[in-house]
């Protein structure tokens, strides 16, 4: 083999994962000379593979996939294999691969990486660089030291939020996060987070966005009891780092806050140190029966109390709801709709999600959700009231 290059298929749904993996490559001196390219579309990926095969002789294509992407990625992998045979190595990772690694190998990947991959991915690349034959399923052999890596790669222009916490204590029945990263929380140190903020400031990037499955869980031992002093120390350190010219975004997309953690203390910390005028609250349903079935561990009343309190503090509010949850009946739908209407009347916005069964979760065997007529009509009404929130990155 004359050489090797790496191409990251940097799809918008997987960009945060690849930001972290690029940060892991940057931290590995053995990979300092590895040519790395980024493909934003399938067309770019195909073009880069052709160009790099002519230049280097071998290409490693890295794909990360959610379950909703698997059908498209399977088609892509099969086409790449048909076009290029053994001249390319396909590494696949991400939530779907973690749960269904054998299926992904059967669909055309050479290597399936389970779980967090900051250690595993560079290890695989080093083996390929050394000319070793690498195939099969790779799983992490130890817990990743979050402080050893950045969440992004300034060297490659791959920027995104700084991940401050990994893992989720709540293990909601529709969500893979706790199954992939565990229910025991791991927090990046304040020093490690500040180092990343300093790197952003040094290249004149003015926004520091913080990423966590539950925004206000930073520093918490069990993910449920707040650690206000740790949050204050983190936010104060970041405020000193980014100075008045920069912005700190916390408890906003792509993170959210659990309703019971929206308190005068947490909102007071936001007011004192952060710059966003809007927060995201996870409700998921307005039916207590459905919240209990989902293992959400909070009440409907806590959702409305959180919205009311956030509005009193002057925040715009976005509330996440899931439509078409397993076992949802007409009464549940009416109760959810009632809560959504109250949210909109209070000046909040509804962020709708359609339920999709995910592997590894208790709801994995359920049918995909659909929007009932009652919800569909309500969403149209909310849209006219500007009560609907659309994702933006």
C-alpha positions in Angstrom: 0.0 0.0 0.0 1.5 3.3 -1.1 -0.2 5.2 1.7 -3.5 6.0 3.3 -5.8 8.9 3.9 -8.8 9.4 6.1 -12.1 10.9 4.9 -14.8 11.9 7.5 -18.3 11.9 6.2 -19.3 15.1 8.1 -23.0 14.9 7.9 -24.9 17.6 9.9 -26.5 14.9 12.1 -23.1 13.5 13.1 -20.9 16.6 13.2 -20.6 16.7 17.0 -19.3 13.1 17.0 -16.7 13.8 14.4 -15.7 17.0 16.1 -14.7 14.9 19.1 -13.0 12.2 17.0 -11.0 14.9 15.1 -10.0 16.2 18.5 -8.8 12.7 19.5 -6.8 12.4 16.2 -5.2 15.8 17.0 -4.1 14.5 20.4 -2.3 11.5 18.9 1.2 12.4 17.7 1.4 9.1 15.8 -1.3 10.4 13.5 0.1 13.9 13.0 0.9 13.2 9.3 -2.3 11.4 8.4 -4.1 13.2 5.6 -7.6 14.0 6.8 -10.4 15.3 4.5 -13.9 16.2 5.3 -16.9 15.4 3.0 -20.1 17.3 3.6 -22.2 15.4 1.0 -22.2 11.9 -0.6 -21.0 13.5 -3.8 -18.0 15.1 -2.0 -17.3 11.8 -0.3 -17.2 9.9 -3.6 -15.1 12.5 -5.3 -12.6 12.6 -2.4 -12.3 8.9 -2.4 -11.5 8.8 -6.1 -8.9 11.6 -5.8 -7.3 10.2 -2.7 -7.1 6.6 -4.1 -5.1 8.0 -7.0 -2.9 10.0 -4.6 -2.4 7.6 -1.7 -3.5 4.1 -2.9 -5.8 3.5 0.0 -8.6 5.4 1.7 -10.2 5.0 5.1 -13.8 6.3 5.0 -15.3 7.0 8.4 -19.1 7.0 8.8 -21.2 7.8 11.9 -24.8 6.9 11.9 -28.0 7.3 13.9 -30.7 4.6 13.5 -32.7 6.9 11.2 -29.7 7.0 8.8 -28.9 3.3 8.6 -30.9 2.6 5.5 -29.1 5.4 3.5 -25.7 4.5 5.0 -26.2 0.8 4.0 -26.9 1.8 0.5 -23.9 4.1 0.5 -21.5 1.5 2.0 -22.6 -1.2 -0.5 -22.1 1.2 -3.4 -18.6 2.2 -2.2 -17.6 -1.4 -1.7 -18.9 -2.2 -5.2 -17.0 0.7 -6.7 -13.7 0.4 -4.9 -13.4 -3.1 -3.3 -10.5 -3.6 -0.9 -8.9 -0.3 -1.8 -11.0 1.4 0.9 -11.6 0.6 4.5 -15.0 1.6 5.9 -15.1 2.4 9.7 -18.6 2.9 11.1 -19.6 4.2 14.5 -22.3 6.1 16.3 -25.4 5.1 18.2 -26.8 2.7 15.7 -23.5 0.9 15.3 -23.2 0.7 19.1 -26.5 -1.2 19.3 -26.3 -3.2 16.0 -22.7 -3.7 15.1 -23.2 -7.0 13.4 -25.9 -5.6 11.1 -23.6 -2.7 10.1 -20.7 -5.1 9.3 -23.1 -7.1 7.2 -24.1 -4.0 5.3 -20.5 -3.4 4.1 -18.5 -1.8 6.9 -15.1 -3.4 7.6 -14.9 -2.1 11.2 -17.8 -1.3 13.6 -16.9 0.8 16.6 -19.1 0.5 19.7 -19.5 3.2 22.3 -17.3 6.2 22.9 -14.4 6.1 20.5 -11.8 8.8 21.4 -9.4 6.0 22.4 -10.6 3.3 19.9 -10.7 5.3 16.7 -7.1 6.5 16.8 -6.0 3.0 17.7 -7.7 1.6 14.6 -6.2 4.3 12.4 -2.7 3.6 13.8 -3.1 -0.1 12.9 -4.2 0.8 9.3 -1.3 3.2 9.0 1.1 0.4 10.0 -0.4 -1.8 7.2 -2.2 -4.2 9.6 -5.4 -5.9 8.5 -8.1 -4.5 10.6 -11.7 -5.7 10.7 -14.6 -6.6 13.0 -16.1 -5.1 16.1 -14.1 -2.8 18.3 -15.4 -1.8 21.8 -13.7 0.5 24.3 -11.6 -1.3 26.9 -11.6 1.6 29.3 -13.6 4.7 30.1 -12.5 7.7 28.1 -10.7 10.4 30.0 -12.7 13.4 28.8 -10.0 15.8 29.8 -7.5 14.2 27.5 -9.4 15.4 24.4 -11.0 18.5 23.0 -14.7 18.3 21.9 -13.7 19.8 18.5 -10.7 20.4 16.3 -9.4 23.9 15.7 -6.7 22.5 13.5 -9.3 21.2 11.0 -11.9 23.9 11.4 -14.3 21.5 13.0 -16.1 23.5 15.7 -19.1 22.8 17.9 -20.2 22.8 21.5 -17.9 21.9 24.4 -19.2 18.7 26.0 -19.2 19.2 29.7 -20.9 16.0 30.9 -21.3 12.5 29.6 -23.9 10.0 30.7 -27.4 10.4 32.0 -28.8 9.1 35.3 -32.5 8.8 34.1 -32.5 6.2 31.4 -35.7 7.3 29.7 -37.3 4.4 27.9 -37.1 6.0 24.4 -33.5 7.3 24.7 -30.1 5.6 24.0 -27.9 8.0 25.9 -27.8 6.1 29.2 -27.3 2.8 27.3 -24.3 4.1 25.4 -22.6 6.2 28.0 -24.0 4.8 31.2 -26.1 6.2 34.1 -23.1 7.4 36.1 -22.2 10.9 35.1 -18.7 12.0 34.1 -17.8 15.6 34.0 -15.0 17.4 32.2 -12.9 19.4 34.7 -13.3 23.1 34.8 -9.7 23.4 33.7 -10.3 21.1 30.7 -13.4 23.1 29.7 -11.6 26.4 30.1 -8.7 25.2 27.9 -11.2 24.6 25.1 -12.8 28.0 25.6 -9.3 29.6 25.5 -8.6 27.8 22.2 -11.8 29.3 20.8 -11.0 32.8 22.0 -7.5 32.5 20.5 -8.9 32.2 17.0 -11.5 34.9 17.6 -14.5 32.5 17.9 -16.8 34.4 20.2 -19.5 31.8 21.2 -18.9 29.0 23.8 -21.8 26.6 23.7 -22.0 23.9 26.4 -23.3 20.4 25.7 -24.8 18.0 28.2 -27.7 15.5 28.3 -29.0 17.5 31.2 -27.7 21.0 31.3 -27.9 21.6 35.0 -26.4 18.3 36.0 -22.8 19.6 35.8 -20.8 18.5 38.9 -23.6 16.3 40.2 -22.6 12.9 41.6 -25.9 11.2 40.8 -27.3 13.5 38.1 -30.3 14.2 40.2 -29.2 16.4 43.0 -27.9 19.7 41.8 -24.3 20.9 42.5 -24.8 24.6 42.4 -21.3 25.4 43.6 -19.7 23.4 40.7 -22.0 25.1 38.2 -21.1 28.5 39.6 -17.4 27.8 39.5 -17.6 26.5 35.9 -19.6 29.5 34.6 -17.5 32.0 36.5 -14.3 30.5 35.1 -15.8 30.6 31.6 -17.0 34.2 32.0 -13.4 35.2 32.9 -12.1 33.4 29.9 -14.4 34.6 27.2 -14.6 38.1 28.6 -17.3 40.6 27.7 -16.6 40.1 24.0 -17.7 36.4 24.0 -20.9 34.6 24.7 -21.7 31.6 26.8 -24.7 29.5 25.7 -26.0 27.1 28.4 -29.3 25.1 28.7 -30.1 25.7 25.1 -30.0 23.6 21.9 -28.6 21.0 21.5 -28.9 20.5 25.3 -32.0 20.9 27.5 -32.8 21.3 31.1 -35.0 18.9 33.1 -38.0 20.7 34.4 -37.4 19.9 38.1 -33.9 21.4 37.7 -35.2 24.8 36.5 -35.1 26.6 39.8 -34.5 30.2 41.0 -30.9 29.2 41.7 -30.1 27.7 38.3 -31.8 30.5 36.5 -30.0 33.0 38.6 -26.7 31.4 37.5 -27.7 31.7 33.9 -28.7 35.4 34.4 -25.3 36.1 36.1 -23.0 34.4 33.7 -24.6 33.2 30.5 -25.7 35.1 27.5 -28.7 33.2 26.0 -32.1 34.7 26.4 -33.8 31.4 25.7 -33.7 28.0 27.4 -34.9 24.5 26.3 -36.9 22.4 28.8 -37.6 18.7 28.2 -41.2 17.7 28.9 -41.8 15.0 26.3 -45.5 14.5 27.3 -48.2 16.4 29.1 -49.7 13.1 30.3 -48.5 11.9 33.7 -49.3 8.3 32.6 -47.0 8.6 29.6 -44.3 10.3 31.6 -44.3 7.4 34.0 -44.3 4.9 31.1 -41.3 6.7 29.7 -39.5 6.6 33.1 -39.1 10.4 33.0 -39.1 10.8 36.8 -40.8 14.2 36.8 -44.4 15.5 36.9 -46.5 17.4 34.5 -46.8 20.1 37.2 -43.0 20.5 37.2 -43.1 21.2 33.5 -45.6 24.1 33.8 -43.8 25.4 36.9 -40.5 25.4 35.1 -42.0 27.3 32.1 -43.7 29.8 34.5 -40.5 30.4 36.5 -38.3 30.8 33.4 -40.7 33.4 32.0 -40.7 35.3 35.2 -36.9 35.4 34.9 -37.3 36.9 31.5 -36.4 33.9 29.4 -38.0 32.7 26.2 -38.8 29.1 26.6 -38.8 26.1 24.2 -40.4 22.9 25.5 -39.7 19.5 23.9 -42.6 17.1 23.3 -42.6 13.7 21.7 -45.6 12.7 19.5 -46.8 9.1 19.0 -45.2 7.5 22.1 -45.9 3.8 22.6 -49.1 3.2 24.4 -50.4 6.7 24.0 -54.2 6.9 23.8 -56.6 9.7 23.0 -56.8 10.8 26.7 -53.0 11.1 26.8 -53.1 13.1 23.6 -55.7 15.5 25.0 -53.7 16.0 28.2 -50.5 16.6 26.3 -52.3 19.1 24.0 -53.7 20.9 27.1 -50.2 21.3 28.5 -48.9 22.5 25.1 -51.6 25.1 24.9 -50.7 26.3 28.4 -47.0 26.5 27.4 -47.9 28.7 24.4 -50.3 30.9 26.4 -47.4 31.5 28.8 -45.3 32.7 25.9 -43.3 29.5 25.3 -42.9 27.5 22.1 -43.4 23.8 21.5 -40.6 21.8 19.9 -42.3 18.6 18.4 -40.5 15.3 17.9 -42.0 12.2 16.4 -41.3 9.0 18.3 -38.8 6.6 16.7 -37.9 3.3 18.3 -34.2 3.1 19.0 -32.2 -0.1 19.6 -31.1 -0.9 23.1 -34.0 1.0 24.6 -37.1 -0.6 26.3 -39.2 1.0 23.5 -37.0 -0.6 20.7 -39.8 -3.0 19.7 -42.5 -0.4 19.4 -43.9 0.9 16.2 -42.7 4.3 14.9 -45.0 7.1 16.1 -47.4 9.0 14.0 -49.1 12.4 14.5 -52.8 12.0 15.3 -55.3 14.5 13.8 -55.7 16.2 17.2 -51.9 16.9 17.3 -51.7 17.8 13.6 -54.4 20.5 13.9 -52.9 21.8 17.1 -49.5 22.2 15.5 -51.0 24.2 12.7 -52.6 26.5 15.2 -49.4 26.8 17.2 -47.6 27.6 13.9 -49.9 30.6 13.3 -49.2 31.8 16.9 -45.5 31.3 16.4 -45.7 28.6 19.0 -43.6 26.1 17.1 -39.8 25.9 17.4 -37.7 24.5 14.5 -34.2 23.0 15.0 -31.3 25.1 14.0 -27.6 24.6 14.3 
